[in-house]
Amino acid sequence: MQKVVLLTGASSGIGLATAIQLINDGACVYGASRRGGVSKNAERGEGKLIQVELDINDEVAIRSLVSRILLEQNHLDVVICNAGNGIAGSVEDSAIEEIRYQFETSFLGTVKTIQACLPTFREQGHGKIITLSSVAGVIPIPYQAFYSSVKSALLVFMQSLSMEVKPFGIQCCTVLPGDTKTEFTAVRKYTTQSSSAQSPYLERMKKGVRKMEIDEQNGMKPEVIAKSIATQVNSKCMKAIVIPGLDYKFFCFLFKVLPVKTKLWIISKIY
C-alpha cells in the first residue's frame, strides 16, 4: 500500500527536499505551507506531491486538511512537522509579542498538527510522527534563546508523547539538524529593539548572528537531512532521536557530558 504523508513547511528547504525524496520513494505526500507550491509527480513510479496552502496556527484548517487526506486516500501513515520560524535578538531586547511569534508557529503549530492526526493514527493502530527540532535544542545559542528554547521544548515534548501513544502502535522520532544551507538564513527575523543603535547588545548580537549565518550557508545540504527523514519513514521501527552528520552527533554527545560552565564558555567563545 502506498504510504500517505502529511508534511508541513514543504515549500522550500528541508521540507521540499524531504517531499521530493519521499515521492521518489513512492509515497503520496501532501505538502503543506503558507505559500503553497507546485504539485508534481515522481520522475519514476507512483509517488506524487500534492501542494496545499495551510497555516498551521489555524487548528480548524489543519483538521480540515486531515479530513481531506482521509477522504482522498482513506488512510494517513506519517506526519512530518517541519514548519517553523526563527527570531534573533537578546532576551532583554525581545518583546513578549515577538517571543510569542516564535513559540506560536514552531511549537504550538506543531502540537496542533500532531493533535489533528492522533485520532486517525490511534484508530488505525499505527502511525509515525516526525518533528524537526535542532542541534540548537541541545546546544543553547546566544541571541537565539527563544529559538533554542522552542527546539528543546519539541525534543522533550516528543519523548513525552512517545510514551503516551506507544500502546496504540504510534511511533515518534525527533530529527535534530545542524547548520543547513537553506533560505531560512535569509528570512530570519530580528526583534525590533535588537536592531536599535541604543541596544547594549547590538555589536555582540550582530557578530554572533553573523557567525551563525556563515555556518548555515556552509552547512549541510537539505537533501542530507531529507534522506535521514526518509530512512525513518521507510523503516519498520523509527529511532527516537536522529542527528544527521557525524560531527553533530559528536557535538551533542560532548555537550551532554561536559560541565555546564565549560560548555557555556565554549559556546560564548564561538558566538
N, C-alpha and C positions, 0 to 999 in steps of 0.2 A: 504494500500500500504506500502511495506517495506521502511523504512527510509534509505536513502543513505547518508553516511557521509564521508567527507574528513578530515582526522586527521593528522596533521604534528607532527613530533617528537614522532612517535609511537613505536619506537623500544625498549624503556625501561621506567622505572619510571612512572610518572603520565600519560604519553601518552599511554603506553602499558596497564596500569591498566584501563584507560578510554576505550580503544579499547575492552578489554575483557568484561567490564561492558556493553558496548553498544551492542556487538554481543549477549550477553546473554539476552539482552532486545529485540533481534530480528532484529537489524539493520545490514545493509551491510556496513562495514567500510573499506575504502581504507586508510591503514596506511602508511604514507609516512615518510621516514627518509633517511639520507645519507647512512647508512649501511644496510638498508633493514631489512628483518626478515623473519620468517616462517609464512606462511599463515595458517589459521586454521578455522574450523567450530565451532559454539557454541556447548556446551555439549547437549543442547536441543533446538529444534526449528530450524528456518531457518537462523538465524544470521550467518554471516561469516566475517572473517578478511582477506583482501587481502593486503599483504605487498608489497610495491613498493619502489624502490630506487628513492630518489629525493633530490636535493639540492635547497632549497627554495631561494637561491640567484640567481638561473637561471630562469629568467622570462619566457623564451621560454619553458623550461621543465615543469614549473607549468601549463602553458596554455595547453600544450600537454596532461598532466595528466587529467585536467578537461575535455578536449575533449574526452579522452578515457573513462572516467566515464560516460559521456553522451551517448557515443556510446554503451557502455555495459549495462547501467542501464536506460537510457532515461530520467533521472532526477537526481538532486542533491539537497538535502534538508538542509544540515548542513555543515559548515566548522568550524573546531576547530583548531585554531592556537596555538600550544603548543611548537613548535620547538624554541630553544633559546640556549644561552650560557652564561657563566659568566667569568668575569675577575676581579681580585683583585689587589689592589695596590693604593698608594696615588695618588692624582691628579698630583702632581709635578713629580712623577716617571712614569707617563703614557705617552707614545709616541702617536702621532696622529694616526699612523697606528694601534696601539693596541686599541685605542678608537674606531676607525672605525670598527675594528673586532667585537666589542661589538654591535654597532648600526646596522651594515650591516645585520646580521642574525636576531637578536632579534626584531628589529623594521622594517627595510626596507623589510626583508624577509616576515614578517607578512603582511605588506602593499601589497606586490606583490601577495601574496596568495589570499588575500581578493579581490584585483582588478580583479584577474582572474576569481573569482566566481560571482562577482556582475552582469555581463550581464545576466547570466543564472538565477540568483535569480530574477532579475528585470523582465525578460521576463515571468518567471513562475508566478510572482505575490506573491511569498513567498520565504523565506529562512532564516536560522538562522546563525549568525556569533558569535562565541565564541572565545575570546582570553584569554590566560593565562598571567596575569600581576603578581603582588606580593604585599604582605603587605609592602615590601621594596619600593614600588611605592608611598606609603602613609607616611611611616616612613623612613626617609633617613638614610642610613647605611654608616659610615665612612669606607674608604678603599675599598668601592664598590660603589663609587659615580656614576660611569657610568652605572652600573647595575641598581641602584635605578633610575637613570635618564631615562633609557630606559623603565622601568616598569611604571614610572609615565607618560611618553610620550604615552604609549599604552593606559593607562586609559583615558587620555584626548582625544586622537585620536578616541577611540571608542565612546565616548559621542558625539563628533562632527559628526562622521559617522552616528550614530543612527538618528540624526535629518535629515540628507540628504536622507537616504534610507527608512525612515518610510512610506512615501507616496506610496512606491512600495511594501508594505507588508513585508519588511525585518526587522528582529529583531536583536538587538545587546546585547551581555552580556559580561562583563569582570569578570573573576574569579581571586580572589586575595588569593592564598595560603600563609600560613605562613611557618614556618620551616617544611620541609617534608623529610622523610628518603628515599633518592634515591641515585643513583650513581653520581648525579650532584655534590655532595661534592668532590668525588674523582677526577673528571675531571675538576674541576675549574682551570683556568689558572691564572698565575700571570704575571704582567708586568715585563719585563726584569730588569729594574732599581730597582724595588721594592725589589728584592731579593739580591741586591748588599749590601755588608758589608759597603759600603760608604753611603748608604741611611740614612738620618737623621730620617726617619720614620720607619726603619726596625723593631725595637723591638715592637713599638706600633702597627704596622701593623700585625705582627705575633701574638701578643696577641689578637687583635681584631678578626682576621680571625679564630683563634683557637676557640674562644668563639662561633663564628657563626657555625663552623663545629660541635662542640659538640651539639649545639641546633638543628642543622639539623638532626644529627644522633639519637637524642632523640625526634624527631618531629613526626608529624602525618604520618600514612601510606599512600602511594599514593592512595590506594583504597578509602580512605575517600574523597579525592579530586575528584576522578573518580565518586563517587556517586553523589556529588554535581553537577558535569558537566552533568551527565546523567539525573538528575532531570530536568535541564533546557532544554536539548534536547527533553525530553518527555513531557514537559509542553506546554500548549496552548499559554501561554504568558510568555516569559522569563523575569527574573529580570534584571535590568540594571547592577547591581553590586552584586556579590556573594562573601562573605568572609566565607570560611569554618572554623568552630570552634568558640565556644562562646568567648573564651579568646581573639582570634584575632579580633573578632567583637568589643569587648570592647576596646582593644588597639587602633584600628583605630578610634573609636569614641573619645576616650580620647585625642588622638593626634590632632584631629580636633579642640577641644575646648581649649586645653592648650595654653598659650602664647608661642611663638616661642622660646624665651630664655629658658623657663622652660623645654620644651620638648627636646631641643638640649642638655641641661645639663644632663637630664636623660639618653639619648642615649649615650653620651660620657662616662658616668659612667659605663654603661653596656659593652661597647666595648673599 
